[in-house]
Amino acid sequence: MRRAFTTAAAITVVLLGASATADALTASAGTASSQASTSHGRHIIRFNVGKTHSPKLESLMAPKAIAPKAALQMRPAGLPSVASTVQGIDVASFQHPNGAAINWSQVAQAGYKFAFIKGTEGSYYTNPYYAGDASGAKSAGLLVAPYAFAIPNYSGGALQADYALDRANYGADGRTLPLILDIEYDPYAAPVSQGGDGTNSCYGLTASQLVAWITAFANETSRRTGQPPVIYTTADWWHTCTGDSAAFAADPLWVASYATSPVVPAPWASAWTYWQYTNKATPPGVSGTTDASWLSSTALELAAPGSQSDQVSSTVSRQLTALDGGGAVTFSATGLPTGVQIDASTGALTGTLPVTAAPFQVSVTASATGDASVTQSFTWNAHGKPSFGTLASQTGSVGSPVRYQVPASDGLSGCTLRFSATGLPPGLGINSCGLITGWPATGGHYTVNVQVTDNSGGALATGSFAWTIGRAAGTGPAGHIVLRSNGKCLAGLSTTSIAIETCGTATNQHWTVAADGSLRVNGSCLAAKAVTSSAPAGLTLTSCTSPQRWQAGSKAVLTNTSNGRCLADTGSSNGAAAVAAVCQATFNNTGSSSTPSTSQQWTLPAGPLASGIPGNCASNVRSAGQQIGAVTLRGCNGTSAQAWSVQPTGQLQLGTQCLGLTAGATTPGTRVRLGPCTTAPSQIWQVTGGPIGIRILNPLAGLCLSDPGDSATAGTQLVIGPCVASDPGILWRVS
């Protein structure tokens, strides 16, 4: 196989244009939440988010409980010869009734060796207990893997893979196994009248559609982690819903089968890696029952160590960890730093690093009799003493993107140290390589404290600098804010009367959209009064000293980020009041695009589509004066070649043309192009995220508008790419 590596909450998944996005909807188990996801006007109750698997799969369980053994050292009677004596459990938030914790030390003491933990469902739910369970299980000595419960009729495979990897903070650390794709019976396939999606166990998709979806998930997982995902499924579901596709037969299989021997999907024959044989295990330290799985006797997994970094001349100790269903494991390595050795029987890496800074390309191999050997490769950086360069004071303004590399050196090139920071201006973040990016959300004076470390965990160097974030300038795209329902314009009739009027040349209809998301007219800013009930809140014009922010979102909805209300009108006559009302919308069955009430759709003045790479905007110009169909990155210049608008129909429009995918292709790296505006799915975009930097998602592809490689080179052609949360090249500001 390929390697490299007592109640649950019901939630609603409601995508309200820009303000409530799939990323923001994280539900906690054990709460009395009962909401509904809307799809084509249908309300889908996501009752299964806290459970490990679907009700139909659970109904196939063994008829009686199978108690775990205290030590798991003897082969149980009747266990197939292809199964080892190595067991693990899988859990979700359901195993935390009323917030109860899992005692992972007791789980490990009972002999369990691995834990699979539900991380996400679709691209709308994150298990709130995942981080704590993963940390606790690793600390107790178990190997851990997150699993993503797929909802293929909600959003794309690549998007759900990125969502799962981001929410699990997935990374090679010597204790983490490959990501698992849980692809099984649709839990929500009830009739619409009963709160379901009205489809079937296959999510209403054809076999070819599901294979394409799984391919997108697997490819993105492999791209980001270097390892294919483990596939969790049943023989029945795989046969019925994929037509027994053999496209993934080389990937590890975690099969659910409640029989004396596992019933395996045909493409894998008997080559399974994990076998979930019961959901009635009762491991100590866990409330109630759990699922339990055997590891195959022919399986051997070596947890990827991940990049290592230590100071020259330091004494090091690392432990390789393998999960094996057969006999004793032996370890070997090549490329180790001079002075470091490997213990062939234990996998311990120990020794003293050389005195000269250098990177070492290491390969480690685990072998066991009867199993194919497994090799993992990583870089071991022996670095010099770290020091910061000049930490000069920084300045910026609200709504203007930041990209700042903290200067530090250690005698090596590239990202060899691990950075962290406190005191950053709100809206900014630092990655482990010391790159600070984001969109400042709040003005003020800040003292940023940074430190660098390595695998030792100790602070190797510290420093600080000042960062001043000023108010956003009162300039920006200017013109009418036009209501879709009747074509009238928003007007500030007085400081307390905000209404719609026939569009004209009056200055009280001439609004400016500032970089901080404020809407300004005649020197004042639009604000919503305090929300005290579900009734619409009035609007006022106030000082722009501390302006309220209005987020432009999908289908031209304007959402107040302070209270989550949408800008709406209350009538069709001149003088009809505009208010901040509860957002209303209907949704399609992907959850990725919404059509709100026309009384809540407003077209803003066309303006720049500003990149998260400072100073750059999306343009239809390759070089000076040369307009093209492709969309490129250019320095922001305020010209008509960079004047974009979010249309009520879901398009991003530039002049008379709309943004779309080249030839309708949906693979990562596909270039985006301008063309005649249509209602084709390749031209429909969803705006998500914020409060300032947003992502522009194409639901058809499940990918985001992207600056490839975070380039700052003029003329770089924009593409669709993975929606990776930490990537500044997929963040934009749109008016």
N, C-alpha and C positions, 0 to 999 in steps of 0.2 A: 504494500500500500504506500501511497505517497505520505511522506512525513516531513516534517521540519520540526513538526510538533504534534382560633378554631372557626374563624370566619375571615373571609378575605373581602376587601373593599370592592364595590362596583363603582366604576368611574364613567364619566362622560368624556368623550373626546370631541371638543368643540373648537374648530379652527375659525376664529373670527377675524378674517382678514389678516391684519398685522399684529393685533394685540395679543391674541391667544394662539400660540403656535404649537405645533406638535412637540417642539423641544421643551416648551414651558409646562406642558401638562404632565406632571409627575404626581402620581397618587400614592398615598400611604395606605398600607393594609391595616385592618383593624379599626378603621374609622367608619363612621356611619354615613359614608358618602354614597349617594344613589343618583347618578346623573346619566345623561344619554348622549351618545355620539350620533350626530345627524348625518345622513347620507341620502341625497336626493329627497330631502324632506323626511326621511325615516330616522327614527330614534333608536340607536343601537346601544343596548345596555352592556357595557364591557364588564361583566360580572366575574370573569375568569382571571383577571390580571394577577391576583394574589396566589393563584393555584400553580402547581408545577406543570400540569398537563391538562388536556381537554377532558370534559366529562365522558365523551365516548371512549376515549382511551382508558380512562380510569375504570369504566364499566367492564373492561376486558380483564381486570385483575384476577389473580389467582383466587380461588374460592375460599381459602383460609389463610390465616396469618402464617408467615414464615419467620420464626424468631431468629435473630442473629446470634451467632455463637459468641461466647465471651472472648475467645482469643483468635478465632478464625485460623487455627493452625492445622486442623485436620480436614480432609476432604469430606464434605457432607455426602451422605448416602444418596445415590441417584443423580449426582451432579455429572453432566456430560463431560467426556474426556477433554473437550475443547475448552472447558472452563477451568480457570485457576482457582485458588483459594483466596485471591485478593478481591476485596469488596470495597465499594464506596457508596455514598448516598447522594441524593439530589434534593434540594430544598428550595422553597420560595418564601414569600412573606407569610404564607399560610402557616408555616412552622413557627411563627412568632405571635401566638394568640395574646391579645392585649399587650403587645410589646415585649413579651417574654423573650429572653436571650437564649441562644443555643450555647451550651457548654461544650466547646469544641475539644477541650482537653479530654473530657469524658468520651467523646466520640472516638478520638484517636486511641485512647487507652483500651477501648473495646476492640481495636484491631482494624478499623477502617483506614484506608490508605488514600482515598481521594474524595473530593466533594465537588459536585456540579451544582452551581447556584444560578437560579434564574436572575438574569440581569435586566432584561427588557422584554416588552411585548410590543410588536409593531414598531412604530416610531412615535408612540404617544405615552408610554408608561415605562418608568424606571423603578425597579424594586428598591424601596428605601432602606432595606436591610442588606443590600448586596455588599457595600463597602465593608461594613462591620463583620459580616460573615466571612468574606474573603480573607480579611486580615486575621481574624480569629482562627480560621482553619489552617492558614499557612503557618501561623505562630505555633499551632499545635502539632505541626509536622505533616499535615496532609498536602497533597497536590490539589490545585484548584483550577477549575475552568468555568467561565461564565457561559450561560446559554441564552440565546435570543429566540423567544417564541415568535415565529414568523406569522404575520398577517398579510399574505401576498395581495389581497384585494384592497389594501389600505394605502400602501406606498411602495416604491421600488425596492428591489433587492439590494442594490448598492447603498441606497439611503438607509435601509434598516441595518445593514452591516456596519456602516459608519456610526449610526446611532448607538448600536450595541458596543462597539469598540470604544467610542468616546465616553459613554456612561460608565463603562467598567474601568476606565483609565487603563486600558489594556497595554501591557508591556512585558517583555521577557525579563524575568527576575529570578529564574531558577526554581520557582515554585508554581508557575502558571502553565497549564496545558493549553492546547489550541482552543480557540473559540468554537462553540457548538451551535449549529443551526438546528433548532427544534421545529421540524416541518411535519405537521400532522393534521388531524381532523379539525375543521373550523369549529371553534366553540360557539360561534355566534350564528350558526346556520339555521336558526329558527325562523318561522314566518315573520314578516314585518310586523304583523299585528301583535306579536309576542315580544317585540323588542329585538329581533334578530336582523341579520342582513338579507334574509330571504334567498340565500343561495343554496349551497350544499356542502358536503364535507371537503370538497376541493375548492372552496372559496369562489365558486361560480366561474372558475378559469378552466381552460382546456389543458390537456397534457403538455402541449408545446408551449403554452404561456407559462405554465408552472416551471417547466425545465428552463426556460429563458430567465425566469425570476431567480431560480436557485443558482443558475450560472452567474448572474450579476452579483448575487450575494457572495458566492464562492470566490469569484475573481477579485472582488474588492477586499475580501478578507485575506486572500493570498498576497495581494499587492501590499497591504499594510503590515502584515505580520510575517510574511515569508512562509506561511504554512496554510494549507487548505483547512477549511472548517471540518469538524467532525459532523456527520449527518445523523440526527436522531429522528427515527421514524418507525413505522410498522410495515410489515410485508404487505398487509392489506391496503394501507393508504398509498404506499408507493406504487403498487400494481394498479389501483383504481385511478389515481390522480396523475401519475406520470407515465402510465403505460409501461411500467418496468424499465424506465430509461436507464441505460448503462453509462450515461455521461459522467457519473460520479463514482463509479465502482472502484476507482483507485484511491478514493478518500476513505478515511476511517469511518466506521459505522458504529453507532450506538443504537442497538435495536431494542424496541420494547416488545416483549413477547412473554405472555404469562402461560407457559407450558413447561413440561419437564425438560424439553430441549427448545432452544430458540428457533422460531420460524423466521427465516431471514429473507429479505427482498431478493428476488432472483438474481439481479446483477452481481450481488456480493457472494453468491453461493453460500458457503459456510464461513467466509472470511470476515467475521465480525470482530470488533475490538472490545466493545462493552455490551453487556446484555442486562437490561433492566428486567428483572424477573418477578418483582413484587412491588406493591405500594403499601405493604403492611409491615414493614420492618419497624422495630421498636428500639432504636439505638439509645443508649443512655445519654442524657444531656439534651435530648430533643423532646419537645412537648408533642405528645401524640405519635402518630405513625409517619413514616417517610417512605419514599421509593428507595430501593436498593438495587445495586448492579454488580455483576461479576466482571472482572477483567479476563479476557481470553488468555489461555495458556500460551498462545503463540504471539501475544502482543508484547511489545517493548516500546515504552515512551521515555524519551529523555527530555526533561524540561529545559528549554533554552535558557542559558545563563544570562544573556543580554550583555551589552558592552560593559567592560570593567575599567575603572580608573583609580589609580593609586599613585602616591608620590614616590619618586625614586628612592631607593635604599630602604623602603619601608618593608616590614614583615607582613605578609599577606596570608589569609586563610579563606578559601572558598570551598563550597561543597556542591558537587554535582548530584542531581537527584534523578533517579530513574524509576519508572513504574513498570514492573515486569511480572508477567503471569507464569513464567517458567522457572528455570533454575537460577543459580547465582549469576549476578551481573559482573562483568569485568569492564574496566574503563581504560582508555588510552587517549593520548593527546599529541598533537603536533603544533609547533609554532609557539610554545609557551615562552614567556619572558625568561631570559637567562637567570638562573637561580631559583626557578619555581619548578616543582615536581608534582606528579600525579600519583596517588595511591591507586594501584590497579584494582584492588578489591573493594575500596570504599568510595572512590571518586573524589577524595579530598585533594584540593590543590593548595599546596603550602610552599613557603620559601621566602626568600628576600629578593626584592626587585633590584635590577642593576642600578648603577650610579648615574647612568646617562639616560636622559629622556628619549623615549622612542615608543612608537606604536608596534604592537605585535598582533599578527593575524593568527588566531588560535582556532584549531578544530579539535573537538572532543568527540569521542565515540564510545557508545555503550554497546556491549555484546552479551548475548546469552545463548546457551546451547539450544539449538532448534529454532531460534528467532533470527530474523534479519537484523543486522546491526543498524544502529541509528547514530547519525552524526549531526552535531550542531556546531556552527561557526560563529565566532564573535571577535571583537577587537579588544585587546587589553592595552590600555594606555598607561605607560609608566611616565608620568609627567614631572616637570620640575616644580619648584616652589611657586605657587600662584601669587600674582600681584595685580592690582588694578592699575589701569592707566588713569588719565585725568578724568575725574568724575565731575565734569562741568555742569553748572546749573542749566536746567532745561526750562523752556517756556512753550506754551501752546494755548489753544483756545477751545472752548466747548464746541464739539461737533467737527473738529478738524482732526483727521487721523494721525496717529503717531506710529513711528517705526524707529526704534532707537536700540542699538546694540551696546550693551554694557561692555566697556573695554576691559579686558583681563588677558593676561598671558601666563603661560606655564611651560614654555619651551616647545610646545607642540602646536601644530596647526589644526583648525577645525574645532568641533565641539567636543572637548575632552574633560571639561569640568561641569558641575551641576550648580546652577544658579537658583537663588530664591530672593524675594524682596518683600518688604513690608512698607506701608505708607504710600503706596502708589495712588495717584489720583483715581477716583472712581471711573470705571470704564476701561482701565488699562490692566494688562496682565503681563507676566513674564514667563517665558518658557524655560525649559531646563538648560537651554544653551545661552541664556542671557539676553534674548531678544524681547524687547518690550513693545507691544503693539496694542491697538485698540482705538476707541473713540472717546475722548474725555467727555464725561457727562456732567460734571459739576466743577464750577470755578473755585479757585482758592489757592492757598499756598501750602505746599506739601513737602515733607522731608522724607526722602526715599532712602531706606536702609537696605543694602544688598550684601549678600555673602555668597561665597563659593565653597563647595565641598566636593567630595568624591565618594567612592564606595565606603570610605571610613566613617562617613556621617558627621565628622567633626568640621567646624568652621575653619577653613584654611586661610581665608582673607575676608575682611569686612570693609565696608566703606559706606559713605552717604553723600547725597547731593540734594539740592533744592529743586523743586519743580513747581512752577507757577502756571496755573491755568486761568486764562482770562475769559471774560464773557465773549460770546459769539458776536461777530460784527452784525450790524443791523441790515446788512446787504444780502442779496440773493436773488433767485428768480422772482420776477414780479409780474403781476397781472391779475386777471379774474380767477376766482374760485367758483367753478360752474357746477350747478346741481344737475345730476343726470335726469331726474324725473321730469323736469320742465324747462331745462336750459337757462334757468335764472341764476343770478350771481349773488354771492354772499356780500352783505353790506353792513358796515358799522354805522347804524343810524344815529346812535349816541353811545355813551359808555355803558349803558344798561340795555340797549336795544340792538340786538344783532339779528338781522332778518335777511330774507331773500328779496331781490328787486330785479326788474328788467335790466339786463346788462347794459351799461352805458359807460361814460367817460368820467363819472364822478370819482373823486379821489378816495371816497370811503368804500369804493369797490376795488381799489388798487392795492392788493395785498402783496407783501413780500414774505417769502419763505426763507427764514434764516437757517444757518448751518446747524443751530441747536434744535431745530424742529419747531420753533415758535412761528406763529402766524401774525404778521405785523401790518398795521394800517394806521396811517397818520401819526406815527410815533408811539402807538400803543400796541399791546399784545393781547391776543384772544385768550380768554381764560374761562373755565367752567366753574360755576359756583359749587359749594360743598354738596356732596351727594348724601342725602339723608334717607332716601327710600328708593324704590325701583322707578319712581316717577321721573320724567325727564328733568334734568338740572338746567337752570338758566345759564346764559353766557354773559360775560362782561368784557370790557376793554380795560386793561390795567397797565401799570407801569411795567416796562420790560426789564426791570432790575433783576427779578427772579421769574422769568417767563415760564408758562406752562408749555409742555412739549406735545405736539400733535404728530403722531406717527403715520406716515403714508403707507398703506398696506395693499394687499391683494384686492383687485377689482375696484380700486380707487376709494377705499374706505379710509377715513381719517379718525384715528383713535387717540383719545387723550390718555397719555401714559400715566397720569396721576390717579385716574379713577377707572380706567378701562372702558369709559363710555365712548360712543361714536357720535360724530357730528351729524346732525339730522335736521330736516326741516319739519314744520308742523302744518303746512298747508301749501296751496299753489298760488295764492294771491300775493301781490306785492305787499310787503310789510309782514308777511307770515314769519313768525319767530323761528330762529334757528336755536337748537338746544343740544345738550349732551345727553343722548338717550342710550338705553340698553341696546347693545349691538344685536342686530337680527340678521340672520342669513340662512340660506339653504345650501346643502353640501353635496358634492358628488361622491361616488363610492370609492374614491382613492383617499379621501381625506386631505387632498392636496390642493384643492381649488374650491373657492366658494363664490356664490352669487348672492350678495346681500340685497336688501331692499333698495330700490332706486332712490328712495328718500335719504339714504345714507351713503350715496356715492357722489364724490366730488372730484372734478378734474382740476388739479393744481396748475399753476403756471409751469410751462416746460422749463426744465433746468438740468444741471449736470448730473450724470450718474458717476459719482465720485468713488474712486477705488480706496480700499484700505491701505494701498501703497501711496503714501502722501504725495500730493501734487499731481496725481494722474486721474484721468477721466476716460470713460468709454466714448469712442468717436467713430465716425465713418470715414475718417481721413487716414490714409497710410503715411503720406508725407505732405508737405506744404501744398495745398491746393488740389491734391489728388484724392477725389472721393471714390470710395469703393463699396462693394456690397458687403464685404467682411467688416467686422467691428474690431477696432484696434484700441490699444492703450495709447493715449496722447496726454501731453501736459494740459491741465485744465485751462481753458481760455475764454469760456463764456460765449462762444460763437454758436450759431445755429447747428453746426455739425456736432454739438454736444448738448443739445436741448431736448431732453427726454421727458416723457410723461407716462404715468401709469394710467391705462385706460380702464373704464368700467367693464369692458369686455374681457379683461385679463391680459391684454397685450402691453408691451413696452414699446412706445411709439417714438420715432425720431422723424420729424417732418411728416411726410405722408407715408412712411414705411414702418414696418414693425419687425421686432427682433424675433428670430426663429432659428431652427436647427438646419444645418446644411443638408439638403436632400432628406430631411426627416430622420437622419441617423441619430441613434440614442446611446452610442458607446462613449465612454470617457475619452476626452481629447477631441471630440467632434467640434469643429469650428462653428460659431454662431454667425448668422448673416442677417442682413436686412432684406426685406422683400415686401411685395404688396400685402396689406393687412388682410388676414382671413381669420376664420374661427378654427383653423386647424390646430390640433393639440400641440403641434411643434411650436406654435406661437403663443401658447398660454403659459403664463408664469405666475408663481406664487411668491409673495414677499413675506419672509419670516424673520424673526429675531428682533433685534433692536436692544435698547431704545433708540440708538442712532445708527450704528452699523448693522445692516441687514443682509440676509442672504436672498438671492433670487433663484428660486428653485423651478426647474422645469419638471412638472409632474409626470409627463410622458416618459422621460428618461430617468427620473429619480436622481438627477444630478443638478449641480448649481453652476450659475455663471461664474467663470473662473479666469483669473489671470495666471496662465501656466507658469509655474516656477516662481510665482510672486515677482515677476519681472517688472523693472522700472524702465525698460527700454521702449522708447517711442516706436510705434509700428507693430508691437507685439500683438498678434491676433488672439482675440479672446475665444475661449472654448467652454464646453460644459465639463465639469470635473467633480470629483467626490466632495460631498458636503462635510468636510472634516472641521470639527468645531474650532480647532486652534489655528486654522489657516487664514491669515489676513487677506490672502488673495481671492477669497470668495466673499469678502465683506464689502458692502457698497452703501453709499448714502444716496437716496433718491427723493426728489421733491414731489 
